[in-house]
Amino acid sequence: MKNFKNLYALVFSLITVFYGCQENDYSFGEIIAPSNIEITAEIVGADANNPYGDGSGIVNFSVSADNASSYVYYFDGKAEAVPSGIYSKRFSVVGVNTYTVVVQANGKGGVSSTKAVLVEVFSSFSDVEAENFLSGANVGDSKKWYWQADKPLHVGLGPVTDDYGNGEFAYEAWWNSIGPFDTEKSCMYDNEFVFTRTTTGLTFEQTSGPAFIPGIYAGVLSVAGDTCHDDSVATNMYGVKNVSFSPSVSKAATEGKYNGNDYRGTTFEISDGGFMGWLVSTSSKYDIISISDSELVVRIIQDGNGFAWYHKFTTTKP
């Protein structure tokens, strides 16, 4: 018997696949800075008899430039990104005032160019009813205001512009559980604030009590937080200050609601660093949310634009 050995030759073809590697070309081409920036400023209501506008303070801007893809406006150093270049701005300081507006034209590859223009605008805003609620209607009238400490939520905290779907930028969405006569804040409940009607407007004076400084602002001043301080820390707390009024321009006041109601649309500012008991800013501008003869609800933005504080006051000391 013969032994047959069957040899099965399995021939494997080793196929080597070569993948060609090619560098991607991400070049932008020639990078050219925007040029020939043209800014148009249309003052609403301006004519031969009213060269600075109709008193609304609104100016409609448009901008164009060669080799530009988007634009940013700067008003008093604050940026407003406007890809189209078309934007309406309300200037709120009462009287005829000149403002510098800077426009940044953005081009390919991150290059940009800027141009500035001056606009002179008239704002004739007034809210006599709010003034009368604060101080009284007649020259020499004055009213005292106190923390509404006997009511819950006399202090609250929320975002400045953030919206999580429910308009949170307009109410105390973050911190809204303070109860009446909160122990931590008992040191500030002796505060007394006086608004007085004069021949030229309103004045403000804190006549009693310290300043409360919340923890999230205390670090700016390098002092203890969530407690009261005297005028060695709050150096502008006392003294007679002037009060000015202007239309509200914050997102909360123009777009938001508080307890389902629109903001009043009026802002008041206390001069010389004055403030109503709660120190979070070097320049105290208060959006009036609501006001009556005996109750005042306001919103103030903390320096840095990260936090908005809500306060409630009453003319009857609790």
C-alpha positions in Angstrom: 0.0 0.0 0.0 1.3 3.2 -1.0 1.0 6.1 1.3 0.1 9.0 -0.6 0.7 12.3 1.0 -1.5 14.9 -0.3 0.1 18.2 0.0 -2.3 21.1 0.0 -0.4 24.2 -0.7 -2.3 27.1 0.6 -1.0 30.1 -1.0 -1.8 33.3 0.9 -1.6 36.4 -1.0 -0.5 39.1 1.3 -2.0 42.2 0.1 -0.6 45.3 1.7 -2.9 48.2 1.5 -1.2 51.5 1.5 -3.2 54.4 2.7 -2.0 57.6 1.3 -1.7 60.3 3.8 -2.4 63.8 2.5 -2.2 66.9 4.6 -5.4 68.9 4.8 -5.1 72.5 3.6 -6.9 74.8 6.0 -5.6 78.0 4.6 -8.0 80.9 4.5 -6.5 82.3 1.4 -5.4 85.9 1.4 -6.4 87.6 4.7 -7.5 91.2 4.2 -8.6 93.4 7.1 -12.0 95.1 6.7 -11.8 98.6 5.3 -14.0 101.5 4.2 -16.2 101.2 7.3 -19.3 103.3 6.9 -21.6 104.0 9.9 -25.0 105.5 9.6 -26.8 106.9 12.7 -30.4 107.9 12.3 -31.7 109.8 15.3 -35.4 109.0 15.6 -37.5 112.1 15.2 -34.7 114.4 14.1 -35.6 117.2 11.8 -34.7 120.9 11.3 -36.6 121.9 14.5 -35.4 118.9 16.5 -31.9 118.1 15.5 -31.3 115.8 18.4 -34.5 113.8 18.0 -37.9 113.5 19.4 -36.9 112.9 23.0 -37.1 109.1 22.8 -33.3 108.8 22.8 -33.5 106.1 20.1 -30.9 105.9 17.4 -31.0 103.4 14.5 -27.5 102.3 13.4 -26.3 100.5 10.3 -22.8 99.7 9.2 -21.1 98.4 6.1 -17.5 97.6 5.2 -15.4 95.9 2.6 -14.2 92.4 3.5 -16.3 92.2 6.7 -18.5 89.3 7.7 -19.9 90.5 11.0 -19.9 93.5 13.4 -19.8 94.4 17.1 -21.0 97.7 18.5 -19.5 99.1 21.7 -21.6 101.5 23.8 -19.8 102.8 26.8 -17.4 99.9 26.6 -20.1 97.2 26.5 -20.2 95.0 23.5 -23.3 94.2 21.4 -22.6 91.6 18.7 -24.7 92.4 15.6 -23.8 90.2 12.6 -26.0 92.2 10.2 -24.7 95.5 11.4 -28.2 96.9 11.9 -29.0 97.9 15.5 -31.3 100.2 17.5 -30.0 101.8 20.7 -31.9 103.8 23.3 -29.8 106.4 25.0 -31.4 107.2 28.4 -29.5 110.0 30.1 -32.0 112.9 30.3 -31.1 116.0 28.2 -28.9 116.5 25.2 -25.8 114.3 25.5 -23.0 113.2 23.2 -22.0 109.5 23.0 -19.0 107.8 21.4 -20.0 104.6 19.5 -17.3 102.2 18.4 -18.0 99.6 15.7 -15.7 96.7 15.1 -15.8 95.1 11.7 -14.7 91.4 11.7 -13.2 89.8 8.7 -11.7 86.5 7.5 -9.1 84.8 9.7 -9.9 86.8 12.8 -8.7 90.1 11.6 -10.8 93.2 12.4 -10.9 97.0 12.1 -12.7 99.6 14.1 -14.2 103.0 13.6 -15.8 105.4 16.1 -18.6 108.0 15.6 -20.1 110.6 17.9 -23.9 110.9 18.2 -25.7 113.8 20.0 -29.1 112.7 21.3 -31.9 114.2 23.3 -33.8 112.2 25.9 -36.8 113.9 27.6 -37.9 111.0 29.8 -39.8 111.6 33.0 -42.0 109.6 35.4 -43.7 112.2 37.7 -46.0 109.6 39.2 -43.0 107.5 40.4 -41.3 110.6 41.8 -44.5 111.5 43.7 -44.7 107.9 45.1 -41.2 108.1 46.3 -41.2 111.5 48.0 -44.6 113.3 47.7 -45.8 115.7 45.1 -45.0 119.1 46.7 -41.7 120.8 47.2 -40.5 120.1 50.7 -42.5 116.8 50.9 -40.5 113.7 52.0 -41.2 110.1 52.7 -39.3 107.5 54.7 -38.7 104.0 53.4 -37.8 100.8 55.2 -37.0 97.2 54.3 -40.2 95.2 54.0 -38.7 92.8 56.5 -42.0 91.4 57.7 -42.7 89.9 54.3 -41.0 86.9 52.7 -38.7 87.5 49.7 -37.8 91.1 50.6 -34.4 90.2 49.2 -33.8 87.9 46.3 -31.2 87.0 43.7 -31.3 86.0 40.0 -29.3 86.1 36.8 -28.8 89.3 34.8 -29.6 88.1 31.3 -29.6 84.2 31.4 -32.9 82.6 30.4 -33.5 78.9 31.1 -36.9 78.9 29.4 -39.0 80.8 31.9 -37.6 84.3 31.7 -35.4 83.8 34.8 -33.5 87.0 34.0 -36.4 89.1 35.3 -37.0 87.6 38.8 -35.2 86.1 41.8 -34.8 82.7 40.2 -31.7 81.7 42.1 -32.3 82.7 45.7 -36.0 83.1 46.5 -36.6 81.5 50.0 -35.8 84.3 52.5 -38.4 84.5 55.1 -39.6 87.4 57.3 -37.0 88.9 59.6 -34.2 86.8 58.4 -31.7 86.4 61.3 -28.6 86.9 59.2 -29.9 90.2 57.9 -31.3 91.5 61.2 -28.5 94.1 61.4 -29.9 96.0 58.4 -33.5 96.2 59.4 -32.9 99.5 61.2 -32.2 101.2 57.8 -34.2 104.3 57.0 -34.1 106.0 53.6 -35.6 109.4 52.9 -36.6 110.7 49.5 -37.3 114.5 49.4 -38.9 116.7 46.8 -37.0 119.8 46.0 -37.4 122.6 43.5 -35.0 120.8 41.1 -36.0 117.2 41.6 -35.5 114.5 44.3 -32.8 113.9 46.9 -32.0 110.7 48.8 -30.5 110.2 52.2 -29.9 107.2 54.4 -30.5 108.5 57.9 -30.2 105.3 59.9 -28.6 101.9 59.9 -25.5 100.3 58.3 -24.8 98.7 55.0 -25.3 95.0 54.3 -22.6 93.4 52.0 -23.4 90.0 50.6 -20.7 87.4 50.5 -20.4 87.3 46.7 -19.5 91.0 46.7 -17.5 91.2 49.9 -14.4 89.8 48.2 -14.3 92.9 46.0 -13.9 95.1 49.1 -11.8 92.6 51.0 -14.2 92.5 53.9 -16.3 90.0 55.7 -19.4 89.0 53.8 -23.1 88.4 54.6 -23.0 90.9 57.4 -23.3 94.7 58.0 -20.6 97.3 57.9 -20.4 100.9 58.9 -19.3 103.9 56.8 -15.6 103.1 57.3 -16.3 100.4 54.7 -19.4 101.9 52.9 -17.8 105.3 52.7 -20.5 106.8 50.5 -23.4 105.6 52.6 -24.4 108.8 54.3 -25.1 112.3 53.1 -27.7 113.9 50.8 -27.6 112.6 47.2 -29.4 113.6 44.1 -31.8 111.2 42.3 -32.1 111.1 38.5 -34.6 109.1 36.4 -34.3 107.5 33.0 -36.1 104.9 30.9 -35.1 101.3 31.8 -32.9 99.6 29.2 -32.1 96.3 30.9 -33.2 93.0 29.4 -35.4 92.4 32.4 -37.2 95.7 32.2 -37.7 95.6 28.4 -38.4 91.9 27.8 -39.2 90.3 31.2 -42.0 90.0 33.7 -42.2 89.9 37.4 -45.0 87.8 38.9 -46.6 87.9 35.5 -46.5 91.7 35.2 -44.3 94.0 33.1 -41.7 96.2 34.7 -42.6 99.8 35.1 -40.0 100.9 32.6 -38.3 103.5 34.9 -34.8 103.5 36.4 -33.6 105.8 39.1 -29.9 106.4 40.0 -28.6 107.7 43.3 -25.6 110.0 42.9 -22.3 110.0 44.6 -22.3 106.2 45.3 -25.5 106.3 47.3 -27.5 103.1 47.6 -30.4 101.6 49.5 -28.8 99.6 52.2 -27.4 96.7 50.1 -24.0 97.4 48.8 -23.1 95.6 45.5 -22.2 98.4 43.2 -20.2 101.6 42.9 -23.0 103.2 40.8 -26.5 102.4 42.0 -29.1 102.2 39.3 -32.4 100.7 40.3 -34.9 99.3 37.8 -38.4 100.0 39.3 -40.3 96.8 39.0 -43.4 98.2 40.7 -44.2 101.2 43.0 -47.2 102.5 44.9 -47.7 105.0 47.6 -46.5 102.5 50.2 -44.4 99.8 48.5 -41.4 99.8 46.3 -39.9 96.8 44.4 -36.6 97.3 42.6 -33.8 95.4 40.9 -30.1 96.3 40.9 -27.2 94.7 39.0 -24.1 93.9 41.0 -20.8 95.2 39.6 -19.5 92.7 37.1 -22.9 92.0 35.6 -23.2 88.5 37.0 -25.9 89.0 39.6 -29.2 90.8 39.9 -30.6 91.6 43.3 -34.2 92.2 44.1 -35.4 94.4 47.0 -38.7 95.3 48.6 -39.3 98.4 50.7 -42.3 99.8 52.5 -43.2 103.2 54.1 -44.4 101.5 57.3 -41.6 100.3 59.5 -42.2 96.7 60.3 
